[in-house]
Amino acid sequence: MKILVIEDHDALREVTIAALKEMGHQARGIGSAEALNAELEITVPHVVILDLNLPGEDGISLAGRLRLMRPGIGIIMVTARKELSDRISGYDSGADIYLTKPTSVDELAAALHSLSRRITTWAEDSLQDTLDPVQLKLTERTRALHEQLTTIKGKLPTMEELAVQYGCSSRTLNSEFVAVYGQSVVDFITEYRFQRAHNAVRNTTIPLKVLADHLGYTHANNFSNAFRKRFGYAPGSLRK
């Protein structure tokens, strides 16, 4: 798998990269969240291994951002933070696996093996080299749809409206989306918006009414009920 290590401790980052390469993975490393965007222009990893105590944007915030940018990516947190509250924050932000330092090579290998069962065997950037022109056009259409879904506020277009916009049937559009992102359009945007809402409720003071409006709910109570059904608790409980 293609693995990106985000660790500000230079020696530890290099040791981890060397161990991953010995396992047969393609591994690269960066020292901060700020370097991520430039790295993603080079390659899209299957898995990110990240520390929480990073300079600038910390690992919790970065994990949430990664999960929104790349819903199918694997995220392993490796950190010295051992408190239960830290673990909960890690999983809430999008981590698949939370490991505490010092972490053995065998434990890291087992975590990667577990993740490999659900991670696709190719990254999105490799599609450019393997798809024929027709398939590539369909993939570009799907990516355009993905960008639209992740930037639009308020009520979403229906699948029928999206199909007209992209010049195909709703079934075809949805099938293409599943092939690239591993989820249906409805499942993806529902989870994407819930995760954004969870992060916003927890980390900002944006009124619930405003969040509800941005997410397309006609009333804040409808948003609160949907939030409770998804996470098991009311959004207001995160602000007490």
N, C-alpha and C positions, 0 to 999 in steps of 0.2 A: 504494500500500500504506500501511497504518498503521504508522508507525515510531516507536519510542521511543529517544531518545538519553540514555544514562546517562553523564554526564561532569561532574566536579566543577569544571572550569575554565569559569567562566561565559561568558567571551568566546568560547571555542572551541565551547562547546555551542550558543550562539546562532548562530554562523556556520554550524555544521553543519546546524542546523534550517532556517536560511534557504536553504541550498543544496538541502536535500531538498525543501523546498516549491517551489523553482524547477523541480525535476525533475518536479513534479506529485504528490508524495507528501503524505500527511497526517502531519505530524511534531510531536512533543511532546518535552519534555526534563525530566529531573530530575537532581539533583546528587549523589545517593547511593543506595546499595542500600536504605537504610532507608525511602526514599520510595516504593519499588516497590509495596508492597501497596496503598497508597492510590491509586496511579496505575492499578493493575489494576482497581480498582473503577469507574474512569471509562471505560476502554476496554482491550480486549485487542489488543496490537499484532501485526502479522504478523512484524515483524522488530525486534530490539533491537540497537542499536549501543552498545557499552560499552567504557569504558576499564578497564584493569586496576588502576591505582593510585587506587582510590577510598577515601575516608575510611570507617572502620568495616569492613564486609564488603567484601573486595576482589573484583575482577572474575572471578577464577578460581572462587571459591566461589559467586558470584552466578550465573555461567553454569551451573554444575552444578545449582543450585537451580532455575533457569529451565527447564533441559532436563527435569527431573523433573516440574515443575509443568505445563509445556506442551510435550509431546514434539514437536509439529509446528512450533514457533516457529523463526524464523530468527535466528541469533546471529552477529553480526559483531564481532570484537574489533579495536579500533583503539588501539594502544599504542606507547609509546616502547621497550618491551622487545623487543630484536632477537635475543637468544640463542636457539639451537636448543632448549635445554631449556625456555625460556618458550613457544615455539611448540608444543612437544609437550604441555606442561601445558595450554595453551589448547585444543587439539583434544581432549585427553583429557577436559577438563571439559565439553565439549559444543559448542564453537564450530564453526560451519560454515566461516567464513572468518576468517583472521588477517591483519590489515594493520598495518604499522608506520608510525608518524608520522615526518615529515609525510606525510599521505595526500592525494593530489590529488582534486579533485572527480570527474574522469573515472574514476579508479580505483574510487572509492566507488560511482559510478553503475554501473560494470561489475559490481562485486560484487553489487549489488542486483538487477541484471538477471539474473545467474546464479541467485540465490536465488529470484527470482520464478517460475522454471520449476517449482519444486516447492511453493512456498507457496500455500495455498488463497487464493482471492480474497475470502474473507470471514472475519471474526473471530467467535469464539463469541458475543460479546455482540450481534452484529447478528442472530443467529437469533431473538432475542426479537421483532424487528419484522417478520420475514418468514415465520415458520412459522404454520400454522393451528393451532387448539387440539389436534387429534389429533397432528400432528407435534411440537408443543411438548411434549406429554406424553411422547412417545417419547424426545425429546432429554433431558428431565429424568430419565427412567429411565436413560438411558445415562450421564449425569453422575453419578448415584447409584452406578452400577456402577463408574465410574472412581474415585470417591472410596473405595469399598470396596476396590478392587484396590490402591490406593496407600497404604492404611493397615493392611491386614491383615498379620499376621506368621505365620510358619510355613506349614504346608501349605495350598495354595489349594483352594477348592471346585472341583469339576469343572464343565464347562459345563452338564451336565445338572442339577446341583444349583443353579447360578445361574439357570437357566431356570425351575425350579420357584419359586425365591425371587422372581423378577421377573414371574412369571405369563405366560410366553410360551415359544415353542420356542427351543432353543439356536441354531438357524439364524437365527431372527429377531433374537435378542439380539445375536448376533455381527454381523449385517448392519447393525443400528442403530449399533453401536460403530464399525464401519469407516466409516460415513457421516459420523460426527462427528469421529473421531480419526484416520482414515486408516490404521488398522492393525487387524488382528484382535485379539481379546481375548488370545489366547495370545502373539502376537508382541509386543503392547504390554507385557504383564506380564513376559515373559521379558527384554526389553531394559531395562525399568524396573528390575527387580531386579538385573540385571547392573551397570547404571550406579551404583545405590546401593551395591552391594557393592564396586565399584571405588573409589568415593570413600571408603568406610569403611575399606577396606584401606589406602589411600594416606594418609589424613589422620587416622586414629585408631589406637588400640592395642587395639581390640576383638578378642578372640581369634577365630581363624578358625572354631573350633567353634561359638561363639555366633552368628556371622554365618551359618554354614551352617544352624543351627537356625531362625533368623529367616526365612531364605529358603526353608525347607521341605525342605531336604536331610536325609536320614536319617543321613548321615555326612560328616565334614569332607573326607574324601578324594573323595567324590562331588562336593562343591562345588568343590574344587580342580581336579578334572579338567574340570568344566564351564567354570570360569573360564579355564583354560588354552586350551580349545577356542575360547572366544569371543574372547579378547584375544591369544592367542599366547604367553603367558607365565604362570607360576604366580603366584598371589596373594602367596606369601611373598617373591618377588623384589622387590616394591614396598617391603618393610620392611627390606631389607638396607642 
